[in-house]
Amino acid sequence: MAKKTWAIAPFTIVAAFGMAAASAQATDLKVAIDPTYEPFTYKTADGKPTGFDVDIANAICTEIKRKCVFVEQVWDSMIPGLQAKKYDVVISSLSMTEERKRVIDFSDRYYKTPSGIVVKKGTAYTGPASLKGKKIGVLKGSTQEKWAMGELKPAGVTIVPYEAQDQVYLDIKSGRLDGTVADKVEVHGGFLRKPEGKDYGYVGADQYETKYYGDGIGIGLRKGQKELKDQINAAIKTIRSNGTYNTIAKKYFDFDPYGN
């Protein structure tokens, strides 16, 4: 009997150890972010992810009793990476468009802000044709790129896609671009409020068109993740009602980003 006990014990220990490791891994929630999108997702001086989206993600993880593990991802690879199971969710200013809804699922909305055109102050603007011949940089794969391709390109504007929004600002500063189409909150925090953006401003109306921008910003999930989706939706409702959402929003904005 003693020999049998000794034969089983190592296996039992290894199995228990493996189960404990699997349980620890199960508590992690891998969250994809593009850390070039200030003030929503960016890095601190010491390289840590921060921003509105990051704080919202951490608040949701607290509610669903998971640990957020942030995975940096180039923007136009966000959805393919989600489908390939490189991470569990995307919490990185992902607009809920009809095109995207055909391939992934979304949580309820957690914010909605307009986009706009940014060019040099004093640029005469009466419509897209006013920018004919100019070069406008956009984030590759973004809703702003789709708007620019649909509204500006037919008017003779050259649209230049970039892998990261901060690269757009560098090329505006260097004179290689005339402007950008971007989320108005992001472009304010990432460019206009900085010294290099002082000579630039908005032209035209706020952009909310559903055919380009969808129904606001949600958390991207793979189709079939109903349990996780329900947990996240419940968490969004909780942080909206208990004051956590407003506390986070006030760190970055002087308005309610949830929108109408």
C-alpha positions in Angstrom: 0.0 0.0 0.0 2.8 2.4 0.9 4.5 1.8 -2.5 1.2 2.6 -4.3 0.9 5.8 -2.3 4.5 6.8 -3.3 3.8 6.0 -7.0 0.7 8.3 -7.1 1.9 11.1 -4.9 4.3 12.7 -7.5 1.6 12.6 -10.1 -0.9 14.1 -7.7 1.5 16.9 -6.8 2.3 17.7 -10.4 -1.4 17.6 -11.4 -2.3 19.9 -8.5 0.5 22.3 -9.4 -0.7 22.4 -13.0 -4.3 23.1 -12.0 -3.1 25.9 -9.8 -1.1 27.4 -12.7 -4.0 27.1 -15.1 -6.3 28.8 -12.5 -3.8 31.7 -12.2 -3.7 32.0 -15.9 -7.5 32.0 -16.1 -7.6 35.1 -13.9 -5.7 37.1 -16.5 -7.6 39.1 -19.1 -5.3 39.9 -22.1 -6.3 43.3 -23.4 -5.0 44.7 -26.7 -4.1 48.4 -26.9 -2.4 50.7 -29.3 -0.3 52.9 -27.0 0.1 55.8 -29.5 -3.3 57.3 -29.0 -3.1 59.9 -26.2 -5.1 60.5 -24.0 -6.9 57.2 -24.5 -3.9 54.8 -24.6 -0.2 55.9 -24.3 2.8 55.2 -22.2 4.3 57.0 -19.2 7.9 58.1 -19.2 8.9 54.7 -17.7 7.0 52.8 -20.4 3.9 51.8 -18.5 0.5 51.8 -20.4 -1.8 54.6 -19.2 -4.8 56.6 -20.4 -8.6 56.6 -20.3 -8.9 53.3 -22.0 -6.3 51.7 -19.8 -8.0 53.0 -16.6 -11.4 51.8 -17.9 -10.0 48.4 -18.6 -8.5 48.1 -15.1 -11.8 49.2 -13.6 -13.7 46.6 -15.5 -11.1 43.9 -14.6 -11.6 44.9 -10.9 -15.4 44.3 -11.3 -15.1 41.0 -13.0 -12.2 39.8 -10.7 -9.7 39.4 -13.4 -6.2 40.9 -13.9 -5.6 43.1 -17.0 -2.5 42.1 -18.9 -2.0 44.7 -21.7 -0.8 43.5 -25.1 0.6 46.2 -27.5 -0.8 45.8 -31.0 -0.5 47.8 -34.2 -3.9 49.4 -34.9 -4.8 47.8 -38.3 -3.9 44.3 -36.8 -6.2 44.7 -33.8 -9.1 42.6 -35.2 -7.0 39.9 -36.9 -5.1 39.5 -33.6 -8.3 39.1 -31.6 -9.6 36.5 -34.1 -6.3 34.6 -33.8 -6.7 34.6 -30.0 -3.5 36.6 -29.3 -5.6 38.4 -26.6 -9.1 38.2 -25.1 -10.5 41.7 -25.8 -9.7 45.0 -27.5 -10.0 48.0 -25.2 -8.5 50.7 -27.4 -11.0 53.2 -28.8 -12.6 50.6 -31.2 -15.6 52.1 -33.0 -18.6 49.8 -33.3 -19.2 49.9 -37.1 -21.4 47.6 -39.0 -18.4 46.3 -40.9 -16.6 45.3 -37.7 -19.8 43.8 -36.2 -19.9 41.3 -39.0 -16.6 39.7 -37.9 -16.4 40.4 -34.1 -18.7 41.1 -31.2 -18.9 44.3 -29.0 -19.8 45.2 -25.5 -22.1 48.1 -24.7 -20.8 51.6 -25.5 -18.3 53.1 -23.0 -17.7 56.4 -24.8 -18.6 58.4 -27.9 -16.7 61.5 -29.1 -16.7 63.2 -32.6 -13.9 63.3 -35.1 -12.7 66.3 -37.1 -10.3 67.7 -39.7 -7.2 69.5 -38.4 -5.2 71.8 -40.7 -3.2 75.0 -40.3 -5.1 77.9 -38.7 -6.4 80.3 -41.3 -7.1 77.6 -44.0 -10.2 78.6 -45.9 -12.7 75.7 -45.7 -16.2 75.5 -47.2 -16.1 71.7 -47.8 -13.8 68.9 -48.9 -13.0 70.6 -52.2 -11.3 73.4 -50.2 -8.5 70.9 -49.3 -7.9 69.7 -52.9 -4.1 69.1 -53.4 -3.4 68.8 -49.7 -1.9 65.7 -48.0 -3.9 64.4 -45.0 -2.5 61.8 -42.7 -4.8 59.2 -41.0 -4.5 56.2 -38.8 -4.4 53.1 -41.0 -7.5 50.9 -40.6 -9.4 53.6 -38.5 -12.9 55.0 -39.0 -11.2 58.3 -39.7 -9.4 56.7 -42.6 -12.7 55.5 -44.0 -14.3 58.9 -43.7 -11.3 60.6 -45.4 -11.3 58.0 -48.2 -15.1 58.5 -48.6 -15.3 62.2 -48.3 -11.9 63.9 -49.0 -10.2 61.6 -51.5 -13.0 62.1 -54.2 -12.5 65.9 -53.8 -8.8 65.6 -54.8 -7.2 65.3 -51.3 -4.3 62.9 -50.9 -4.9 60.5 -48.0 -1.8 59.0 -46.4 -2.4 56.1 -43.9 0.0 55.6 -41.0 0.6 52.7 -38.6 0.3 55.0 -35.6 -1.3 58.3 -35.0 1.8 59.8 -33.3 3.6 59.3 -36.6 1.0 61.5 -38.3 1.8 64.3 -35.9 5.6 64.0 -36.5 5.0 64.3 -40.3 2.7 67.3 -39.8 5.4 68.9 -37.7 8.1 68.2 -40.4 5.9 69.6 -43.2 5.3 66.3 -45.0 1.6 66.5 -44.2 -0.9 69.3 -44.2 -3.1 67.9 -41.5 -5.1 65.0 -40.2 -8.6 63.6 -39.6 -8.7 62.3 -36.1 -10.8 61.8 -33.0 -11.2 65.4 -31.6 -10.3 64.4 -28.1 -7.3 62.4 -29.1 -5.9 65.1 -31.5 -6.4 67.8 -28.8 -4.5 65.8 -26.2 -1.9 64.3 -28.6 -1.2 67.3 -30.8 -3.1 70.6 -30.6 -2.4 71.3 -26.9 1.3 70.8 -27.5 3.8 73.4 -28.8 4.0 71.7 -32.2 0.2 72.0 -32.6 -0.2 75.6 -31.7 -0.6 76.8 -35.4 -3.3 74.2 -36.2 -7.0 73.9 -35.6 -10.3 72.4 -36.6 -12.2 73.1 -39.8 -15.6 71.8 -40.7 -18.4 70.2 -38.6 -18.0 67.5 -36.0 -18.1 64.1 -37.6 -20.5 61.5 -36.2 -21.8 59.8 -39.4 -23.0 56.3 -38.4 -21.9 54.8 -41.8 -18.3 55.7 -41.0 -18.2 55.9 -37.2 -20.8 53.5 -36.0 -22.5 53.6 -32.7 -19.7 54.9 -30.5 -16.8 53.0 -28.9 -17.1 49.5 -27.4 -14.9 46.7 -26.2 -14.1 44.2 -29.0 -14.6 40.5 -28.3 -14.6 37.3 -30.4 -18.0 36.1 -31.4 -19.3 33.4 -29.1 -17.8 35.0 -25.9 -21.3 35.5 -24.4 -20.3 34.9 -20.7 -17.4 37.4 -20.9 -19.5 39.9 -22.8 -22.3 39.8 -20.2 -19.7 40.2 -17.4 -18.1 43.2 -19.1 -21.5 44.8 -19.8 -22.5 44.4 -16.2 -19.1 46.0 -15.2 -19.7 49.0 -17.5 -23.1 49.6 -15.9 -21.6 49.3 -12.4 -18.7 51.7 -13.0 -21.1 54.2 -14.6 -23.4 54.0 -11.6 -21.0 53.9 -8.7 -18.9 57.0 -9.8 -15.8 55.1 -10.9 -16.4 56.1 -14.6 -16.8 59.8 -13.7 -13.6 59.7 -11.6 -11.6 58.3 -14.4 -13.1 60.7 -17.0 -12.2 63.7 -14.9 -8.5 62.7 -15.0 -8.5 63.2 -18.8 -11.4 65.4 -19.8 -13.4 68.4 -18.8 -16.7 66.9 -20.2 -18.5 63.6 -20.1 -17.0 61.4 -22.8 -19.9 58.9 -22.6 -21.9 61.0 -25.1 -25.6 61.0 -26.0 
